Amino acid sequence: MTVRLRLTALFGGLFALTGAVLLAVNYELVKRNLPVSDVLLAPLPGFPTQPVPGSPLGPFPGARVFIDGRPAEEVITELPGRLRDDALDSLLRQSLIALAALGVASVGLGWVVAGRVLRPIGDITAAARRLSERNLHERIAMEGPADELKELADTFDGMLGRLDAAFDSQRRFVANASHQLRTPLAIMRAEVDVTMADPDATPAQLRAMGATVGEAVQRSERLIDALLVLARGERGVPGAERADLAGAAELALAQVAAEAERLGLRVQSTLGPAPVRGDGALLEQLAANLVDNAVRYNRPGGWAHLTTGRVGGRSFLRVANSGPLVRAEDVDALFEPFRRLAGDRAGGPRGTGLGLSIARAVATAHGGEVTARPYAEGGMEVTVELPWADA
């Protein structure tokens, strides 16, 4: 049975049930309040209750009148009850006929109303059937009152928007990843082809070719490792253990200490307890990416500041640094894979362009969020907030 048919049957059944209850109540009320017997049995004023001489009831006192072979007084006594029963029977019969007629009409009306109510669902179903990767931009855009069906259609439109954005992001990600992986492979192939084509290649040239190929291999390995971490973060956290963002930040600082000293950066840290539950390796990668970005995208003689702690019911890691000027409208784009500041090519020697994407994926997998705020004088502040884990 279709939903429309089930709704029609439900409407008809409810009408029949309520009509039957109403009919029973009405019948009982009429039966209790019908004063036929009391009226007919009451003696009429001035009418003799006993036969009198010369009356039409008989030629002599005490004469009896028969109707259909039965004494008239018995017939007259039973007459009020018969009239009452006939009236009730007539009421019941006519009510049942009216209920049956209205029941048939209610079924037809229910069929029409169910079709009208379910029409928006049909539109949603038709839109879902038309969907493919190429037309995720289509929307139902239902008009009408803000009822449950419009809410369903708007929710479906919102889902389509998220799917469209996800597919678009996936396409960009695949294209960028392919391009970034193709570049070092092309470098290696060119170096090998050029060197091997020279029959008089010297050991110095071979060593130079090996160094170039080795650097391209390392670049590919960094990119592949970053892609694996990003994919792992987007899959979620299958198992959770106790961890501390302060420890992850301290480890990240130790890893970039030499680079920060080479660039003359002033690095400060205020690491308060920030316990969370999650994947310790992913959280360490999150902190390492943010701290590495703060050092890598800085200016010589600049500064970087790390803070961990608790605010409300959430643990936080905040990384602030000086650096190039970042426009506010470019901040969201920095969290997309392989997206960097204008004029800074992703996949270059300064990084893979996946640091903030990995940070956002890891934070989302742990039920948290990442926000960024640029400074007017240059540089940026990135804050990660995750649910607090009690000791």
Residue pairs with C-beta under 8 A, 6 or more apart in sequence:
1 9
3 114
3 118
3 121
4 111
4 114
4 115
4 118
7 110
7 114
7 117
7 118
8 107
8 110
8 111
8 114
10 110
11 106
11 107
11 109
11 110
11 113
11 114
12 103
12 106
12 107
12 110
15 102
15 103
15 106
15 110
16 99
16 103
16 106
19 99
19 102
19 103
20 99
23 92
23 95
23 96
23 99
26 95
27 88
27 91
27 92
27 95
30 88
30 91
31 88
34 84
34 87
34 88
36 80
36 81
36 83
36 84
36 87
37 80
37 81
37 84
38 80
39 80
40 79
40 80
40 83
41 77
41 80
43 49
48 55
51 57
51 58
51 61
51 62
51 63
52 61
53 60
53 61
57 63
57 65
58 64
58 65
64 71
64 72
65 71
65 72
66 72
67 75
68 75
117 149
120 142
120 144
120 149
120 150
120 152
120 153
121 149
121 152
123 140
123 142
123 153
124 140
124 152
124 153
124 156
127 138
127 140
127 156
128 156
130 138
131 138
131 160
133 167
136 160
136 163
136 164
136 167
137 164
138 160
139 157
139 160
139 161
140 153
140 156
140 157
141 153
141 157
142 149
142 150
142 153
142 154
144 150
169 336
169 337
172 336
172 337
172 338
173 337
173 338
176 337
176 338
176 346
176 353
177 223
177 227
177 337
177 338
179 347
180 223
180 338
180 346
180 347
180 352
180 353
181 220
181 223
181 224
183 347
184 216
184 217
184 219
184 220
184 223
185 216
185 220
187 212
187 213
187 216
188 212
188 213
188 216
188 217
191 209
191 212
191 213
191 216
192 209
192 213
194 209
195 201
195 205
195 206
195 209
198 205
219 347
222 352
223 347
223 352
223 354
226 352
226 354
226 355
226 358
227 354
229 282
229 285
229 358
229 362
230 337
230 354
230 357
230 358
230 361
232 282
233 282
233 358
233 361
233 362
233 364
233 365
234 361
234 364
234 365
235 365
236 365
237 278
237 279
237 282
237 365
237 366
239 279
240 277
240 278
240 279
241 277
241 278
241 279
241 280
242 275
242 276
242 277
242 389
243 275
243 276
243 277
243 278
243 279
243 280
243 283
244 273
244 274
244 275
244 276
245 274
245 275
245 276
245 283
245 287
245 308
245 315
245 316
245 317
245 384
245 386
246 271
246 272
246 273
246 274
246 308
248 280
248 283
248 284
248 286
248 287
248 288
248 317
249 269
249 271
249 287
249 291
249 306
249 308
249 317
250 269
250 271
251 284
251 287
251 288
252 284
252 287
252 288
252 290
252 291
252 292
253 267
253 269
253 291
253 306
255 288
255 291
255 292
256 291
256 292
256 295
257 267
259 295
259 296
260 267
260 295
260 304
263 295
263 298
263 300
263 301
263 302
264 300
264 301
265 295
265 298
265 301
265 302
265 303
265 304
266 302
266 303
266 304
267 295
267 303
267 304
267 305
267 306
268 303
268 304
268 305
268 306
269 305
269 306
269 307
270 305
270 306
270 307
270 308
270 309
271 306
271 307
271 308
272 307
272 308
272 309
272 310
273 308
273 309
273 310
274 308
274 309
274 310
274 315
274 316
274 317
275 315
275 388
275 389
275 390
275 391
276 283
276 315
276 366
276 386
276 387
276 388
276 389
277 366
277 387
277 389
278 365
278 366
278 386
279 365
279 366
282 362
282 365
282 366
283 362
283 366
285 358
285 362
286 317
286 358
286 359
286 362
286 363
286 384
287 317
289 354
289 355
289 356
289 358
289 359
290 317
290 319
290 355
290 356
290 359
290 382
290 384
291 304
291 306
291 319
292 351
292 355
293 319
293 321
293 351
293 355
293 356
293 382
294 304
294 306
294 319
294 320
294 321
294 323
295 304
295 321
296 350
296 351
297 321
297 323
297 324
297 341
297 350
298 304
298 321
298 322
298 323
298 379
299 322
299 323
299 324
299 378
302 321
302 322
302 323
302 379
303 321
303 322
304 319
304 320
304 321
304 322
305 318
305 319
305 320
305 321
306 317
306 318
306 319
307 316
307 317
307 318
307 320
308 315
308 316
308 317
308 318
309 315
309 316
310 316
310 388
311 385
313 387
313 388
314 368
314 385
314 386
314 387
314 388
315 385
315 386
315 387
315 388
315 389
316 383
316 384
316 385
316 386
317 383
317 384
318 381
318 382
318 383
318 384
319 381
319 382
319 383
320 375
320 379
320 380
320 381
320 382
321 379
321 380
322 375
322 377
322 378
322 379
323 378
323 379
323 380
324 341
324 378
324 379
325 374
325 377
325 378
326 334
326 341
326 374
326 375
326 378
326 379
326 380
327 374
328 374
330 341
330 342
331 372
331 373
331 374
331 380
333 339
334 340
334 341
334 356
334 372
335 356
335 357
335 359
335 360
335 370
335 372
336 357
337 353
337 354
337 357
338 346
338 347
338 352
338 353
338 354
339 346
339 353
339 357
340 346
340 351
340 353
344 350
346 352
346 353
347 353
356 370
356 372
356 382
359 370
359 382
359 384
360 370
363 369
363 370
363 384
363 385
363 386
366 386
366 387
367 386
367 387
368 384
368 385
368 386
368 387
369 384
369 385
370 382
370 383
370 384
370 385
371 382
371 383
371 385
372 380
372 381
372 382
372 383
373 380
373 381
373 383
374 380
374 381
375 381
